[in-house]
């Protein structure tokens, strides 16, 4: 792996090598959270690159995150699929944890669908449900320093308001697709925090009072980076557990993975429907 302190990443050489191995490019990208790994097996004409084969691409140390980049066709649409993200709690700076987003952008992606496994901070939203995250409570605070973002973020643009976490047109498409497929879909707000510990009961109560619906230890830095690069984003959370204080049992990572695996089929069907319709949206 190359020096992770090198911020001129990805280099043109890395981009060209990845595109050559994939045999193509696409404007659509999908990030698979826990429980959605089997989507990669549905890709037709799939070409797979392990993260260890891409110089400078950080490798995950978390169970359930395999560290692979796929290129193929699904629902009649070519796309990139990231299987296995890295997290800041693994000891990585946000700039490094979001490297794959910059790689996807360099490979032509302008629309990015992000998914995660999340805990519910709202007792009315239970395990197995799907939430489209319209916006976020960003407890990473400044997940990417201004100097680490695009040049357009400098100067007076530094103070501009940020748009919602998910593109409104993509949210509308998700809701319409869910209705057509009779898949229950909740609207919500994603609370993003660094982890790696599960939240306390006091935090869950506070986050709910602030308007939070689900909580995750990922996704927000990636979505911020994607938006700063001019990409449209759509974020889904697959609820795997109730937060501390709501749940009557102790939380465990194994439980999260198990519930995500069971409920991931519905979210996969929803995303497949969105992928098949996404080209109908205005650019």
Secondary structure, DSSP 4 states (H G I P E B T S, - for coil): ---TT--S-S-HHHHHHHHHHHTS--SEEEEE-TT-GGGGGG-EEEEEEEGGGSTTPPPP-STT---EEEEEEETTEEEEEEE----GGGT--HHHHTHHHHHHHHTT--EEEEEEEEEESSTTS-TT-EEEEEEEEETTSSSS-GGGS-GGGSGGGGGSPP--SS-HHHHHHHHHHHHHHT---EEEEEEE---SSPPPHHHHHHHHHTT--EEESSSHHHHHHHHHTT-EEEEEEEEEEEPBTTBSS---HHHHHHHHHHHHHHHHHHHHHHHHHGGGS--
